[in-house]
């Protein structure tokens, strides 16, 4: 297989954003795919996308892997971390050395959890449009080398793409409608997490493997992730229909 250039990958991202203009756009699937694209394009270890809910609190909406999701949830529970600061200020926080106690003094719990996960540097870019900030894009690195100015510019462009996709059918003046729509998406994400947990436990696989099988089935059958997740969570969908690689039971 021929490796795609960064320009080719960027073209695919633009096409995916254009696809978001259709009526039955699956926001969760798009953001999940974008988190993976960010990881590929920027050569970082993991990516998380967070949105503010109706109470103005950040919630994890998508992550390139389960470790990133858990780290961000931990940070939000303590109301600390670069993404929280980025969202509140509307300014990017870039090339943060997580191994420097002076740098991380304001986020001790976040820094400790990041170290446990293997991350040594992070960046946070605002999801913003016309001065309105609706969330943040988190980039995690296992390599201490700083991102270049070109990479930071690209990261902000990807964050802007995510914002456009989220707000593309919303009127910014109608803040209550916008918040309600964001809240629906966040609620859908919670149901998705429940479905992932159900499948992982039922199949004896990791949460990441369960989500990969779940998402692959949804895409192959043109189903929205949130709708399928709700059916799994309430027990109305036969999960044996989803192809998966089960882990062999332990020997007795």
N, C-alpha and C positions, 0 to 999 in steps of 0.2 A: 504494500500500500504506500502511495506517495504522500509524504507529509504535506499538509496544507500550510501555506504561508500565513502570516498574521493578517495580511490584507484579505485573503480568501475567507478566513474565519470571521473577520469583521463584516464582510459582505453577507455572510450567513446570519449574523446577528441583526443586521439591518432588515433582512428579509423576514426574520422572526418578529421584529418590531412591527413591520408592515402587516404581518398576519394578525397582529393583535387588534387591528381595526375592525375585524369581523364581529358580528353580533354575539356569537357563542364562544368568544375568546376565553380560554382557560388561564386565568391570571396565575394561579399557583404553579401550574406546569411551566408557564413562561418564565417565572422568576427562578424556578428550580433549574431550568435549562440555562438561564443567564448566569447563575452562580457558577455553573460548570464552565461556561464560556469565559467568564472572568478569570477563573483559575488557569485555563489554557493560555489565554492571551497575555496575561501578566506574569505567568510562571510563578505563581504563589502556591502555598501548600493547601490553603482552604479559604473559602469565601462564605460570608453570611449576609443576608439581606433582611433588614429590620424595618417595620412600619409602625407608626404611632397609632394607637387605638383611640376610641372616643374619649378616653380619660387622659389623653396626651402622654401615654406611657408606651415605650417601645416594646414591640413583640417580635420574636423571630418569625419571619415569613418563609424563608428558604435558606438552605445551607448545602454546601457541596458535599458534606458528610455529617454523620451523626455527632462526632466529637465537636465540630464547630457549633452545632445547634445547642448542645449541652453547655458549652462554654459561654455562649451568648446568654442563654437562659440564666446561668449562674450570675453573670455580670448584671443582668437586669434586676434580679432579685435583690441585689445589694445597691441598686441605683448607682452603679459606678462602671467605669470603663470608657475607652475612647469613643465608642459609638454614642453613648449617652451624652458625653461632652460635645461631640460633633453635632448631634441633633439639636441640643439646646442652644448652641452658639451659631449654627448654620455654617460653620467653617470646617474645612478639612483638617484632620490631624494625621500627619504623614510621617513615615519612617520613625516610629516610636520603638525605642529599644526597651523591650520588656525585661531585660536582664539588669538594667540600671536602676537601683533602688531610688535614686533621686528623681528619675523620670516617672516611676510608677508609685511614688509616695501617696498620690491621691487615690489610687486604686489597688490597695494591698491584696485584697481577696481575689480580684480579677487577675493580677499579675501572678499570684501563686498558682491559681488554677491553670493559667496559660502555660506556666512552666511545666506543670504536671502533664499537660497535653502535648508538650514538645515544641511550642511556639516561642520564638525568641524576638520577633518583631511583628508589628501590626500597623495598619493604616485604616483610617475611617473617612469616608467621603459622604457628603450629604446628598440625599435624594431631594432635589429642589427644582422648582420651576417658578420663574418670575418672582424670586424672593420668598416663595413659600416652601418650607421644608416639611416633608412628610415622613422621613425616615433616614436611614443611613446604610451605606455599603461597607462591610468589614472585610479586610484582606489580612490573612495571617501568613506568616513566613516561618519556616524552619531554618532558613539561611539568613544570617544577620546582615547581609549586604543590602544597602538601601535601594529602593526603587528609584529609577531615573526620573528626571522631569518629564520625559516622554511617556513613561509608564503611568505617572500620576495624572497627566493630562488625559490619557486613554481611560484610566480608571474613572475619572470624573465624567467622561463622555458616556461610559457604560452606565454609570449611576443616573445620568440624565436620561438615557434611553429607558431605563427601568421606570423612572418617574413619568415620562411621557406615556408609556404603556399603561401605567396604573391610572393616570388621570385623563386618558384620551377621550373618554365619553362623559367626563364630569365638567360642570361649570364651576370654575374656581370661586365665583362669587357666592355659590350656594354651599357654604361650608358645612351646614348640617347634613345635607344630602351626601356630600363627599365623605364626611366622617362615618355616616351610616353604611355607605358602600365599603369603605375600608374595614369597618367592623365586621361586615358580613364575610369579607375575605379572610380576616383573622380568625373568625369563628370556624370557617371552613378548614383552616390550617389545623386547628385544635382537633377537629374530627379526623383529619388526615393522620395526625399523630396517633390517635386511638386505633385507627385501622392498621397502621404500621405495626403497632404493638401487638395487636390481635394476631396478625399474620406471622410475625416473628415467633411468637409463643406457640402458635398452632403448628408451624412448620419446623420449629427448632433451628432457626437460622438467625443471622444478625439482623438488626433493624435496617441497615443499609441494603442487604440482600433482599429483604422482604419488600422494601420500597422499590427497588429496581424491578422486581418481578411484577409488582402491583402497577407501576407506572408503564411498564412495557405492555401489559395487558390492556390498560386503558387507552394507550395510543393505538394499539393494533385494532381495537374495536371502536375507536372514535368516541370514547366516553370521557366526560369531565372527571378529573381526579376527585373533586369534592363530592360529586354525586355518587360515584362508586364507593368512596370512603364511607359515606353515610349509610349506604346499603350494607356494607360489611359491618359497620359498627352496630347497626340495629338488627343484624342477623337475617336480613332478607335476601342476601346474595350468597350463592353457593361458591365458596372460595376454592373448591376443588377444580373449578374451571380455569383457574389461573396457573399456568405452567410455572414450576419452581424447582429449585435444586434442594431437596431436603437433606439435612444432616443425618447420617446414620445414628441410630440410638446407641448409647454406650453399652458395651458388653457387660454381662452380669457374671 
